Amino acid sequence: MFRRRRVEDVAELPLADDQDDFDPGDRDDQDVPGAGLEDGPADARAAAGASRAGSAGAGEPRGPWDVTDVYPDRERIDLGSLQVPAAPGLDIQVNFTGDQALAVIVARGDSMLQLQAFAAPKRAGLWDDIRLELIDELNASGGHGEEAEGPFGLEVRARVPAEPGAGPRGLQPARFLGADGPRWFLRGVISGPAAGHPAKAKLLEDVFADTVVVRGEHPMPPRDLLELRLPAEAQRALEEEMARAADGGEPVSPFAQGPEMLARGPEITETR
């Protein structure tokens, strides 16, 4: 099931202090994966793929994938910068604040995976620095975080306050996953029962591993959030519903046609 909902508390990454890799005047033919490296673009993509090999074993790279990679062909929901795999039993939502899409939420029961993709420098990844920042922020806010080895390499295992001032008894488990790609960084946060139960986390880990990131060729400052958007069918249906409501008519569900919009995929609905 696919939903659009409004939220006000989805955090973005703080801007990097050093943005030397961002030049708004870069030409498109210069601002491509691997530009500015001694290796060519193909070598840079190969290196990025190798860094995302995770626990799959030597010579067996796994995602998250860049759109230029060769990756498994399966049904994915196109949300602009992210193509998220669809599977039965998953509830896929796009979280909005105002008119800006901030994150994709993939939920299964009481467990969920939050996905956000950010621009990254040409010459370096972000995850090494962000892990340390996360741990410092968690510890300063009354929670706890530490590095641990996971299926995608190092991750942050955390205990986060359920609400401000909840105290030690109000801490809940969370896992912060990270993957550096060519000029992008993908962050995943697993929360709910799956954060402390490997078997329950497996499906959400598979979603993270099989997500495709579409960076685009336009220059962006490091740590800027990559644009998310609703699928074309969902956006058209939403606009029709809003126009009907503005005319005083009875709102029509933008997905009254049922699951045909994503053949073989989850039923798509939308809430505002």
C-alpha positions, 0 to 999 in steps of 0.5 A: 500500500502506498500513502502520502502523508504530512509530517513535520519532524523528518530530519534532514542532514546538516550541511557539510562545513566544507562544500568545496566540491560544489560549484554551481558553474560546473558544466554537465559534462564535468559534474558526472560520477567520478569527475575530478578523480584520477580514475575515470567515471567507469572506475569511480562507479566500479569503486562505489559498487565495491564499497556497497558490496556489504556481506555478499562476499568478494565479487558479489556486489549488492545494492543499494544501486546507482541507476547506472549500475547493472541491478536485478530487474524487479518491480519498483515504485518510481519516486524520483530520486528513489526507486523503491522495491514493492512487495506484498505486505509492505506499506509504502508512504511518502512523508511531506512537510508542506509541499516538500517530500522529505522521506520514504517510509516502508512499513511492515506491521509495527516496523518501518524503514525510513529512506532518504537520499542526499547529494554527496561530494564527488571525491568522498563519501559521507557515511564515515562522518555522519556515523560519528555525528549521529552517535554524538547527537544521540548521546547528547539527546539522552539516547545512546548510539554505537558503531556495529558491523551489519549487512551493509558494513558499519552501521549505528545501533541506537537507543532513541528517546520515544519522546523528549524527556522520556528518560532511560525507560523510554528509549527504543531501539533503532538502526541507522544504515548508510550507503555511499554511492557516486555523488549520493548518500542513502540513509536508512533508519529501521525502527520498531520491533525489527530494530532489535530482531534480525529475522524481522529486519530481513525484509526491510534490509532487502528493501534497502539493498534493492533500492535504486538511487537516481542522482541526476547530473545537476550540481547540488551542495553536499547533504542536500536532500535529493528530490522525491516525487509521487508517481505520475498516476498518483500525482494526477489523481491527487490533483483531480481530487484537490480540484474536485474538493475546491469546487465543492464536490465530494472528494474522490479517492485518488486511487479508486481504480485499485491496484492496477496502477502498479501491476503485480504490486501493492495496492496504492492509496493516499491520505492527506 
